[in-house]
Amino acid sequence: MQRGATKVLVTAWCLLAFVAPGFEHSVADTTALGLGLVAPGATPGLGPAVYDLLAASIGNVIEGGLFVAGAYLLAAQPKAAKPAQSNDCVPGTPGAAAVPAAPARQARLRQAGPA
């Protein structure tokens, strides 16, 4: 029982830390509504509470869809292809064009014959 009560208290404090700045979020509004129902004095009516939760939830869905889906779309875009680099000036590299031997060297190779 001790561990369960600790988890509930820690969760409650985390929720209150989220509610304290006054963000318009459905979780924060639900927590504030719950606190208002257990607080002594005037309790909120059902109509304003439903309206507030509905407005906050619709805003969360729209904004979450824009920001989360937008972030995923940006992250999933294919990277731009890099321009092909020419290796013509570096003999022996893959894709390098064959560099013709100098005429004098060609003549020596013909005279020497096969190795």
C-alpha positions as CSV (number, residue, x, y, z in Angstrom):
1,M,0.0,0.0,0.0
2,Q,2.9,2.4,0.8
3,R,4.3,2.1,-2.8
4,G,0.9,2.8,-4.4
5,A,0.3,5.9,-2.2
6,T,3.7,7.2,-3.1
7,K,3.1,6.8,-6.8
8,V,-0.2,8.6,-6.5
9,L,1.4,11.5,-4.6
10,V,4.3,11.8,-7.0
11,T,1.9,11.8,-9.9
12,A,-0.3,14.4,-8.3
13,W,2.7,16.7,-7.7
14,C,3.8,16.3,-11.3
15,L,0.3,17.2,-12.5
16,L,0.2,20.2,-10.2
17,A,3.6,21.3,-11.6
18,F,2.1,21.1,-15.1
19,V,-1.1,22.9,-14.1
20,A,0.6,25.7,-12.2
21,P,1.9,27.7,-15.2
22,G,-1.7,28.0,-16.5
23,F,-1.3,26.3,-19.8
24,E,-4.5,25.6,-21.7
25,H,-4.2,21.8,-22.1
26,S,-6.9,19.1,-21.6
27,V,-4.8,17.4,-18.9
28,A,-4.3,20.6,-17.0
29,D,-7.9,21.5,-17.4
30,T,-9.1,18.1,-16.1
31,T,-6.8,18.4,-13.1
32,A,-8.0,21.9,-12.3
33,L,-11.6,20.7,-12.7
34,G,-10.9,17.9,-10.2
35,L,-9.3,20.3,-7.8
36,G,-12.2,22.6,-8.1
37,L,-14.7,19.8,-7.3
38,V,-12.9,18.8,-4.1
39,A,-12.2,22.4,-2.9
40,P,-14.6,24.0,-0.4
41,G,-16.9,26.7,-1.8
42,A,-18.4,27.2,-5.2
43,T,-18.1,24.3,-7.6
44,P,-17.9,24.8,-11.4
45,G,-21.0,24.0,-13.3
46,L,-21.1,21.1,-15.8
47,G,-21.7,23.3,-18.9
48,P,-18.6,25.6,-18.5
49,A,-16.4,22.6,-17.6
50,V,-17.5,20.6,-20.6
51,Y,-17.0,23.6,-22.9
52,D,-13.6,24.3,-21.5
53,L,-12.4,20.7,-21.8
54,L,-13.9,20.4,-25.3
55,A,-12.2,23.6,-26.5
56,A,-8.8,22.6,-25.0
57,S,-9.0,19.0,-26.4
58,I,-9.8,20.2,-29.9
59,G,-7.0,22.7,-29.7
60,N,-4.6,19.9,-28.5
61,V,-5.6,17.6,-31.4
62,I,-5.1,20.3,-34.0
63,E,-1.9,21.6,-32.6
64,G,-0.5,18.2,-31.9
65,G,-1.4,17.1,-35.4
66,L,0.3,20.1,-36.9
67,F,3.5,20.0,-34.8
68,V,4.0,16.3,-34.4
69,A,3.0,15.4,-38.0
70,G,4.9,18.4,-39.3
71,A,8.0,17.2,-37.4
72,Y,7.7,13.7,-38.8
73,L,7.2,15.0,-42.3
74,L,10.3,17.2,-42.0
75,A,12.3,14.3,-40.6
76,A,11.1,11.8,-43.3
77,Q,12.0,14.0,-46.3
78,P,14.6,12.3,-48.5
79,K,17.9,14.0,-48.4
80,A,19.0,16.0,-51.4
81,A,21.3,14.1,-53.7
82,K,24.8,15.3,-53.7
83,P,26.2,16.4,-57.1
84,A,28.4,13.8,-58.7
85,Q,32.1,14.5,-58.2
86,S,34.5,13.8,-61.0
87,N,37.5,11.6,-60.3
88,D,39.0,12.2,-63.8
89,C,42.1,13.8,-62.3
90,V,42.8,11.0,-59.8
91,P,43.9,7.8,-61.7
92,G,43.1,4.5,-60.0
93,T,40.1,5.7,-58.2
94,P,36.8,4.0,-58.8
95,G,34.9,5.7,-61.6
96,A,38.0,7.5,-62.9
97,A,38.3,7.8,-66.6
98,A,41.2,5.9,-68.2
99,V,44.1,8.2,-68.5
100,P,46.0,7.6,-71.8
101,A,49.7,7.0,-71.4
102,A,52.1,9.5,-72.9
103,P,53.2,8.7,-76.5
104,A,56.8,8.1,-75.5
105,R,55.8,5.6,-72.8
106,Q,53.5,3.8,-75.3
107,A,56.4,3.4,-77.7
108,R,58.6,1.9,-74.9
109,L,55.9,-0.5,-73.9
110,R,55.4,-1.7,-77.4
111,Q,59.1,-2.3,-77.8
112,A,59.4,-4.2,-74.6
113,G,56.7,-6.5,-75.5
114,P,54.6,-8.6,-73.2
115,A,56.0,-9.0,-69.7
